[in-house]
Amino acid sequence: MRTHGKYIHRVNMKLDQIGFWSEIKLEIIKKYACAYTSIMKNQSWCKGYVYIDAFAGAGKHISRRTGEMVPGSPLNALEVKPPFTEYFFIDLAEERADVFIELARENSNIHPYHGDCNEVLVKDIFPMLGYDTFKRALCILDPYGLHLKWETIKKAAELATIDIFINFPIMDMNRNVLFADFDKADPEDIKRMNDFWGDESWKDILYKEQKTLFGETEYIRIENYRTLAKEFRKRLIESGFNDVPEPILMTNVKNGPLYYLYFASQKDVANNIVKDIFKKYEKGK
């Protein structure tokens, strides 16, 4: 192994390659994190402001553009000044979780978890962030696909102590669920979509039920992912977040949709900061 500042990286660990807009996403999150800690540091009532990365990964990536190593959101968070008071890193892959276990041996403010973030967040971390604890948190919910559950998002909203960034994984949805003919979708993928959305209402938004010439029922898609993204923003607001800025769409080099990046908070000042950050990067698209 070798050490990069506070960060330990296993030489033989495979790192993910990321595109330009994933690098932009990391910049957006880091900019908000810096603003967040600067504000929270001056709140005399606050007993702690923590950083949570629910899909921490290996901590670093490889840029497809340059071939160089790019700091991931965990490493960016550790470099934010003023620093967070605590860090919670979760990953389902044991090898990646082990990286943060080793970091925790050097820093008692780092708390590593190996497991499904939906379970870890709801059972272990969120209970420590009740309103009466006077702690606040920034939580990054950035899955590779449909691996996040609506119950997790809803719980964060109910606590009213957590700002969240959410990856709305359009590519996974389009590839595996949102077929023109709904019957082509695998039941397991439909279940993943239901878990992410929270129920089956997404189906009613996108598909129209009709009878075939043989009297059978079929579902034909009448709307696209953009409509679904608008409805998801409404769901976030209805779940308890005070406001949700218009998300920023991340695309590939051919301008194909990859995912929407959402932000949600109960604080107007937080939403206004992110609106300004999003606006800057939208202009560069």
CORHU-V615837 format. One record per residue. N is the residue number from 1. RES is the residue in one small letter. SS is DSSP state (H for helix, E for strand, - for the rest). Layout:
BEGIN
N_RES_SS + N_RES_SS
END
This chain:
BEGIN
1_m_- + 2_r_E + 3_t_E + 4_h_E + 5_g_- + 6_k_- + 7_y_E + 8_i_E + 9_h_E + 10_r_- + 11_v_- + 12_n_- + 13_m_- + 14_k_- + 15_l_- + 16_d_- + 17_q_E + 18_i_E + 19_g_- + 20_f_H + 21_w_H + 22_s_H + 23_e_H + 24_i_H + 25_k_H + 26_l_H + 27_e_H + 28_i_H + 29_i_H + 30_k_H + 31_k_H + 32_y_H + 33_a_H + 34_c_H + 35_a_H + 36_y_H + 37_t_H + 38_s_H + 39_i_H + 40_m_H + 41_k_- + 42_n_- + 43_q_- + 44_s_- + 45_w_- + 46_c_- + 47_k_- + 48_g_E + 49_y_E + 50_v_E + 51_y_E + 52_i_E + 53_d_E + 54_a_- + 55_f_- + 56_a_- + 57_g_- + 58_a_- + 59_g_- + 60_k_E + 61_h_E + 62_i_E + 63_s_E + 64_r_- + 65_r_- + 66_t_- + 67_g_- + 68_e_- + 69_m_E + 70_v_E + 71_p_E + 72_g_- + 73_s_H + 74_p_H + 75_l_H + 76_n_H + 77_a_H + 78_l_H + 79_e_H + 80_v_- + 81_k_- + 82_p_- + 83_p_- + 84_f_- + 85_t_- + 86_e_E + 87_y_E + 88_f_E + 89_f_E + 90_i_E + 91_d_E + 92_l_- + 93_a_- + 94_e_H + 95_e_H + 96_r_H + 97_a_H + 98_d_H + 99_v_H + 100_f_H + 101_i_H + 102_e_H + 103_l_H + 104_a_H + 105_r_H + 106_e_H + 107_n_- + 108_s_- + 109_n_- + 110_i_E + 111_h_E + 112_p_E + 113_y_E + 114_h_E + 115_g_- + 116_d_- + 117_c_H + 118_n_H + 119_e_H + 120_v_H + 121_l_H + 122_v_H + 123_k_H + 124_d_H + 125_i_H + 126_f_H + 127_p_H + 128_m_H + 129_l_H + 130_g_- + 131_y_H + 132_d_H + 133_t_H + 134_f_- + 135_k_E + 136_r_E + 137_a_E + 138_l_E + 139_c_E + 140_i_E + 141_l_E + 142_d_- + 143_p_- + 144_y_- + 145_g_- + 146_l_- + 147_h_- + 148_l_- + 149_k_- + 150_w_H + 151_e_H + 152_t_H + 153_i_H + 154_k_H + 155_k_H + 156_a_H + 157_a_H + 158_e_H + 159_l_H + 160_a_- + 161_t_- + 162_i_E + 163_d_E + 164_i_E + 165_f_E + 166_i_E + 167_n_E + 168_f_E + 169_p_- + 170_i_H + 171_m_H + 172_d_H + 173_m_H + 174_n_H + 175_r_H + 176_n_H + 177_v_- + 178_l_- + 179_f_- + 180_a_- + 181_d_E + 182_f_H + 183_d_H + 184_k_H + 185_a_- + 186_d_- + 187_p_H + 188_e_H + 189_d_H + 190_i_H + 191_k_H + 192_r_H + 193_m_H + 194_n_H + 195_d_H + 196_f_H + 197_w_H + 198_g_- + 199_d_- + 200_e_- + 201_s_H + 202_w_H + 203_k_H + 204_d_H + 205_i_H + 206_l_H + 207_y_E + 208_k_E + 209_e_E + 210_q_E + 211_k_E + 212_t_- + 213_l_- + 214_f_- + 215_g_- + 216_e_- + 217_t_E + 218_e_E + 219_y_E + 220_i_E + 221_r_E + 222_i_- + 223_e_- + 224_n_- + 225_y_H + 226_r_H + 227_t_H + 228_l_H + 229_a_H + 230_k_H + 231_e_H + 232_f_H + 233_r_H + 234_k_H + 235_r_H + 236_l_H + 237_i_H + 238_e_H + 239_s_H + 240_g_- + 241_f_- + 242_n_- + 243_d_E + 244_v_- + 245_p_- + 246_e_- + 247_p_- + 248_i_E + 249_l_E + 250_m_E + 251_t_E + 252_n_- + 253_v_- + 254_k_- + 255_n_- + 256_g_- + 257_p_E + 258_l_E + 259_y_E + 260_y_E + 261_l_E + 262_y_E + 263_f_E + 264_a_E + 265_s_E + 266_q_- + 267_k_- + 268_d_H + 269_v_H + 270_a_H + 271_n_H + 272_n_H + 273_i_H + 274_v_H + 275_k_H + 276_d_H + 277_i_H + 278_f_H + 279_k_H + 280_k_H + 281_y_H + 282_e_H + 283_k_H + 284_g_- + 285_k_-
END
